[in-house]
Amino acid sequence: MGMANELLCQYFADRYNRLLRKFNFVMYLAELYKPYVFFEGRFDNFNTEQLYVELSESEKEIFEFDVKRICWRDYLVDIHIPGMMKFVAD
């Protein structure tokens, strides 16, 4: 019975430690994003649009930054989150 108790205790200790690491990571991300999530400011892209309008056609091809063309889902899923996991999570 002692061996079974030790194995059971070790199982729950390991599980607890894994869950605690995950919880701490989520709390870290919540703290990291808090200023952005609860920021009450407003942004616009008026100046960016004006700059884009003033570019020549060749400059527009080189510096394509029309914000209407950004696919935010792709950016977050394919760039931002993997970058966070690689450079911030470690």
Summary of the structure (lengths in Angstrom):
residues: 90
radius of gyration: 23.5
end to end distance: 40.1
largest distance: 80.6
contacts: 148
relative contact order: 0.06
helix: 78%
strand: 0%
